[in-house]
Amino acid sequence: MVPFAGWEMPVQFAGILPEHRSVREAVGVFDISHMGQLFVEGEGAGEWLDSMLTNNLATLGDGEGQYSLMLNDRGGVIDDLIVYRVSQNRFFLVVNASMRDADIAWLGEHLSSGVDLIDSSAHFAAVAVQGPKALAVYEALHNELGLPPLPARNGIAMDRNDTTLVCRTGYTGEDGYEIFFPATDAESFYNPLLEAVTDAGGQPCGLGARDSLRLEMGYPLNGSDLSPELTPLQSGLGFFCKLDAAPFIGREVLVDQKENGLPTRLAAIRIVGKSPPPRPHYPILAAGQEVGELCSGVLSPTLGQGIGMAYLPTPLWKVGTELEIEIRGRRFPAHVVKKPFAKG
Amino acid sequence: MNAPDNLRYQQSHEWIGTDDGPVPVGITDHAQDELSDVVYVELPEVGATISKGDPVAVVESVKAASDIYTPVSGTITEVNTALEESPGLINSDPYGDGWIFKLEVNDREEFASLMGAATYSGQVG
């Protein structure tokens, strides 16, 4: 167990490697109760949220969701999150545990009249079920647990009593879903779920596998790969920043960067051949000169090779650029590759 | 937890053999269990002379890198190159095929500072 944003979180159960493999090949269940859950409700809630987030909320219908970012005035990332439109004037946000307080403070500071911001994080426990057999687990369980029909990709569905939410999203690159349910029901909910996952050849997974799975997909982790000092354009998240839709906080900085160029960009880096596992803060060299450091790194269980991400000066940010990663004084050859590192 | 009687142990969870001639060094069953799946082992160089307490190898799991400290002083006579291809041997057989290096010991008196199996087992409880 390790402390994580005020929670005691398991790094692993059976081991990071078997857990990782079980999500890629069968199914795994993660306790994600630490994540923050917010509701934004009221007349004009959508328009207001659209002014706070980078993606275009206006494209969402009821029951649909999208990945989005919340920026500061400098265009830097406060948090990355998923926002779901439950109904026209009701939105559900899932935010990072470590940033929940900062998110609430920032949203609260800018709140528009008539819009309510409700922190439901203490109310909900949550699990993520991920992997090729995740749907079979849902089939086996949804009647017993009183779950709504599984929503479409990126979508959200609620049960009749409005107490349980199911989102067809995740952080592993596999198909799957996240279920948010009352924390008071946690055991009666989790135990049959774990049994169904085990029956399907899966297992419970910890933070370690969550990190190696997301990194194989090139998904950024806030706090490691995203920063209030860097824009999402630099982080390779331009697709989620709709500069031609409703204006949002930080937009001008992004427009300016787009015109004048980005100083650094987040690159996906793969080590050539065998190496120790790359870890955050290991130095990166190009032509013998230090040009940056890893912000994330792991020995990819799928590839059997070291992978990582780092902000590099833009001229070096292209597929094929040859680099070296320094690990305890030794240099290991690496190069810039395309994301994702491995197929989900 | 498993700790064979014929070995000696130190606080940082390395074991060392006690037979005559060069003796093997590895990490304990407790240590491999704490580390979980070992994915990389950085071996020392054959011929290197090392002093008791020196970090001489690195064992890495997905979650952490751990320095391996030699329990006594001596000269490295052999390293377990099988670990380069199969680092998981440290997990599956920590006191056998998972040995890390062999050491020609300078002074057997240094063994007196190490723990026996019962004392070590008591410590990691």
Interface residues (C-beta under 8 A of the other chain):
Chain A: V11 Q12 G15 I16 L17 P18 G208 S212 K274 S275 P276 P277 R279 V298 L299 P301 R328
Chain B: S36 D37 V39 Y40 E42 V58 E60 S61 V62 K63 A65 E84
